[in-house]
Structures are given as C-alpha cells and as structure tokens.
Amino acid sequence: MAIMKNTQLQKGVRKTLASALVALALAGSSSVQATSTDRPPVVGSQASPPQGMLTVYSERYVRWDGDVSVVERRPVELQTLEGQVVGTYTNPVGEGPLRLAVPPGHYLVVSESHWTPRKVEANVEDGQETVVPEAFFD
C-alpha cells in the first residue's frame, strides 16, 4: 500500500508540474510588442570647424648628443595679437618645419633667433597654408 501511494503521489506531482510548465509556456508565448515614442537620433555629416595650416621654419641649431651633432629647430610659441599664449610647440622629428593646424586668424609667432626672442605676425586663412620662413626671425 505504501508503494502504491508513492507511485500515485509521484504521478500527481508530475501532472501538477506538467500543467504548470504548460501554463507558463503558453503565458510566455503571448505576443509582446516593443514600442517607443522616442525617435532614434538622426546622424548626419559633421562639418569640421574652419582651420588653416601654419608652417614655421624656426632657427636651426646644433645640439650635441655625446659625440654626435644633432640639428634641431628652436621651439615656437604661438600667441594671439593681444599676447595671449595659444601654445608652445617643438618639432619632435628634428630639423623639419613645425606644422600646426589652427583656426583662421591673426597670430604672433615667437621664437628665439641669435639668442634673442623674435616675433613674426602671421595671418592664417581657412583651408590655406601660411608659411613663416626662417629668414623672418633674423
């Protein structure tokens, strides 16, 4: 009799579990639609801000690295016409010119030449290259 009750009990538990699984499966299969009233962001072409190229050939000098001479260019300080410093720049690749992408405007290019600070005024226009030759610092 005890064996029979266990078997009937097991059958009852199985039926209950099966019914619960079927109910869950059917309840979970109802169609749910995701809707949103928010519109996705619109992405368009980005217009880059106006800029020009300022190329500066500051004075060259020789620096000794042990027994090896290395030719480099002096650092350049870029200022507004009012004297506000925009930045100080050095050329990491040696004696080539310094190339700066800057917004259009009037600038003072300050660099040392013959142990004296020299200033050159430069006008940078949108999409154009402005070159400051080394001779302008003499």
C-alpha positions, -999 to +999 in steps of 0.1 A: +000+000+000+028+024+008+044+017-026+011+024-043+007+057-025+042+069-035+035+060-072+002+078-071+018+107-053+046+109-079+021+108-107+002+136-091+033+157-087+043+150-123+008+161-135+010+193-115+045+201-127+035+194-163+004+216-160+024+244-145+050+241-173+023+242-200+007+272-184+040+290-182+049+281-217+015+294-230+016+325-209+052+332-221+043+329-258+019+358-258+030+384-283+046+414-268+055+443-290+081+468-280+071+503-289+087+536-282+075+571-287+111+584-288+126+587-322+161+574-328+188+601-331+195+614-366+231+613-376+243+635-405+275+647-419+296+667-394+311+699-408+346+704-395+354+737-380+374+761-402+411+757-399+443+766-418+478+753-417+507+773-401+541+761-411+570+776-392+607+773-400+623+785-368+661+789-364+682+758-367+709+750-342+732+721-334+729+701-302+755+676-292+743+642-281+776+627-268+799+628-299+770+631-324+758+665-336+720+668-340+704+696-359+671+709-344+648+738-346+640+763-318+607+759-300+579+782-312+553+800-290+520+809-307+502+839-294+471+859-303+477+895-313+468+905-278+497+884-265+476+855-251+496+823-254+479+797-276+506+771-271+543+763-272+554+738-298+586+719-306+593+697-336+597+661-324+614+650-356+644+673-357+651+700-383+619+699-403+594+727-401+567+728-374+532+723-389+502+735-369+465+732-378+450+763-363+417+782-366+418+812-391+430+844-375+460+867-369+488+853-347+522+862-333+548+835-339+575+839-312+608+821-314+644+827-304+670+836-331+706+846-324+698+843-286+670+870-289+633+864-289+617+874-322+581+879-332+566+875-366+529+883-374+511+856-394+476+856-410+461+822-412+431+817-436+406+789-438+419+760-459+452+778-467+488+772-456+507+802-442+545+797-442+568+816-419+604+812-433+634+810-411+647+843-425+617+862-409+632+855-375+666+872-383 
